[in-house]
């Protein structure tokens, strides 16, 4: 038996997640509507606005790793499924604007008080166990994955298939 702890997954067919959809979809919609995106301000001095970090993983990469486990069922346990490399919200926003061929336009907004004390400023998957299991998959760089999603799904209206 194998299980996965997923980190910030984004990609086609995430509309069922409603308000929990990825920032890629939400930002794409904001850019199309308003020409800019909104990110939360930082409330910790060690992080500038938009410099909070997450381990973003493209759904295509997540599926490839899960397929490795499916084809090799001798591997057991619970594994982190992220890229092992945290990136900033600013990096993600920049990749979306670049994929759309637009200049970066970010508005930093107040974080709701209800989540301010609970907000995670850094998440990153440890891939040590995955690597020890012999999985040496090379994850798609954030900029390339976001470009694929934006250009080949969101812009073509195929993200809801």
C-alpha positions, -999 to +999 in steps of 0.1 A: +000+000+000+013+035-009+000+069+000+010+105-008+011+138+010+005+163-018+020+198-018+004+227-038-009+208-069-020+228-099-031+219-134-060+210-156-092+196-140-090+214-107-122+234-109-139+209-086-117+223-058-138+255-060-123+281-036-093+258-031-082+260-067-046+269-073-034+304-076-026+297-112-063+295-121-073+322-097-046+346-110-054+338-146-090+347-140-080+379-122-055+389-149-082+384-176-107+404-156-086+431-140-052+431-156-035+423-123-034+397-095-037+401-058-013+384-033-013+386+004+011+410+021+036+395+045+034+401+082+067+386+090+098+408+086+119+379+072+095+377+042+088+406+018+054+408+003+049+379-021+081+362-010+062+336+011+072+302-003+053+270-014+063+238-030+042+240-062+038+207-082+023+204-117-004+177-119+014+161-148+045+155-126+024+142-098+007+117-121+041+106-135+054+099-100+022+081-090+026+060-122+061+050-111+046+036-079+017+019-097+042+001-121+064-009-091+041-021-064+068-034-042+073+002-029+052+008+002+047+037+026+036+073+026+056+097+004+057+135+000+047+145-034+061+179-042+091+191-062+114+195-031+119+231-041+099+259-026+092+290-048+077+323-040+043+335-048+060+363-068+078+336-088+045+319-096+028+352-105+057+361-128+055+328-146+017+334-152+023+369-166+052+356-187+030+328-201+004+354-211+030+377-226+021+405-202+041+427-178+039+417-141+012+436-122+008+425-086-013+442-059-005+432-024-036+430-002-043+426+035-044+391+047-077+383+065-073+385+103-089+350+106-059+333+089-031+357+097-018+338+128-022+304+110-007+313+076+022+292+065+051+312+051+071+282+039+062+247+028+086+224+010+084+187+005+113+166+017+120+141-011+145+121+010+122+091+013+111+093-023+148+093-034+157+065-011+129+045-028+148+050-061+125+076-075+147+102-092+121+119-113+130+153-126+102+177-120+092+202-146+105+237-138+078+260-125+080+284-154+077+257-180+048+239-162+029+272-157+034+280-194+021+246-204-010+250-182-017+286-192-011+282-230-023+247-236-053+246-212-065+279-197-061+299-229-077+272-250-106+267-226-095+231-220-088+233-183-123+220-174-123+188-195 
